[in-house]
């Protein structure tokens, strides 16, 4: 006799197991949904494409002046498979670390690790401080 089947020698035991499995699946699904909801956004800005402030329309901005934010990472045009984490937060200023594993064009690349300081004055603007210089980025609506 199969020992796995012998445990279910009555319908009441089988129904109890099915009920426990349903409860377990419900709890796992709820945990994943709650974790995703709280872990998704790392910055209080809108998802989208941001261009370096300077009077150039979004459609004409060079790729080097463009950063994208997808809710989980802040990355440049030539980066892919990125994840950004908050190292420290002071009010509306964030110290970030972004790790990317791809060049964005499909070619093999060495993983990168960038650290920046980002200040967020509103949901459509952020200011990056790097090497003592500040760069203001504004969201391109419609991208």
C-alpha positions, 0 to 999 in steps of 0.5 A: 500500500502506498504510504502517501495514500494511506493517510487519506483513508477517509473523506474527512481527512482528505477534506481537512488536508484540502482545507489546509492547502487552501488556507496555506495558498491564501496566506502565501498569496497575501504575503506576496501581494503585501510584500510587493506593495510595500517594496515596489516604490523606492522613491516618491517620484512618478515612474517614467523618463526624466531628462536633465533640465536645460531647455532641451525638449524630451524628444531631442535630449541626448541619451546621456541626459536621460534617466528612467525610473520604473519603481525599483531602479533609477538607471541610464539609457545604456543600463539594464537589469538594475535594482536601486536600494536606499542606503540612507534617507534624510527627509527628502534626500536619499543616498542610493546604490544602483546595481546593474547587470547589463549594458542595455544593448544585449552585449555582455557587460561587467556588473556596475555599482553606482552610488548617488545622492538624490533630493526629491522636491516633488513627484516629477523632479529630482536633483542628483549630487555627484562629484560635488555637482548637482543635476536637476532632472524633470519628468517627460510627460507622455514618454 
